[in-house]
């Protein structure tokens, strides 16, 4: 009999290690196969909640936030690109790409959960930003991405034109911060097992098998 796992995947759509972690986790789940039934819920986390409209040059941002040199930033981008390629994901980031506010994207993700399209929208948002270089704070872009994920574009536009789901998203963000989540991705399984970071497929697989055996 398959064991059921509830996975809360805490992440931001502007976090490259989050898509790396998600793809690795999904591949690990596929390896475990019939031994497990998974319900995955994406939880909001904003890396840059105070990012102004228009965003910021990513190299400038990384330098200010982490003290990285341009050379270190370039090396990190290459490491991310290579990890993405291993997992079948294309990173199109360039030295002068921009980073944006993602709160509205999280509002749409909250709604998409109700519509049963959250996984599809999450993947579509990652591809729009990291592969295609689109602005995830743009309402026009978000509506287009929502449609591509199988959601109603008119409904998405109405949500974005108001503050709908803002309180719910902020409440979830605060909850996970109170639980000690201060970096992402954070993978929480059955509300008690934490796997932090964009781990390799083998690491996720080993953790899943151990949790199945223990639970």
VENSULGI-V973737 format. One line per field, one symbol per residue. ss: DSSP state (a for helix, b for strand, c for the rest). phi: phi as a letter, one per 40 degrees, with the letter a starting at -180 (. if undefined). psi: psi as a letter, one per 30 degrees, with the letter a starting at -180 (. if undefined). A space follows every 10 residues. Layout:
BEGIN
ss: ???
phi: ???
psi: ???
END
This chain:
BEGIN
ss: ccbbbbbbbb bccccaaaaa aaaaaaaaaa aaaaabbbbb bbbbcccccc cccccbbaaa aaaaaaccca aaaaaaaaaa aaaaaacccc cccccccbbc ccaaaaaaaa aaaacccaaa aaaaaaaaaa acccccccaa aaaaaaaacc ccaaaaaaaa cccccaaaaa aaaaaaaacc cccccbbbbc ccbbbbcccc aaaaaaaaaa aaaac
phi: .cccbcbcbc abcbbccccc cccccccccc ccgccabbbb bcbcabcbcc ccdggadccc cccccbgccd cccccccccc dccccdcgbb cbcbdbcbbb cbdccccccc cccccgbccc cccccdcccc ccgccccccc cccccdcccg bccccccccc cbbdgccccc ccdcdccccg cbabcbbbbf gabbbbgccc ddcccccccc ccccc
psi: kkkkkjkjjk lkfgjefeee eeeeeeeeee eebffkkkjk kkkkkjeifg klkfakkeee eeeeefgkle eeeeeeeeee eeeeeeggkj kgklehllkl kgeeeeeeee efeefggeee eeeeeeeeee efgljgfkee eeeeeeefgg ljeeeeeeef fagkgeeeee eeeeefefgg jgllkjjkkh gfkkjklill eeeeeeeeee eeee.
END
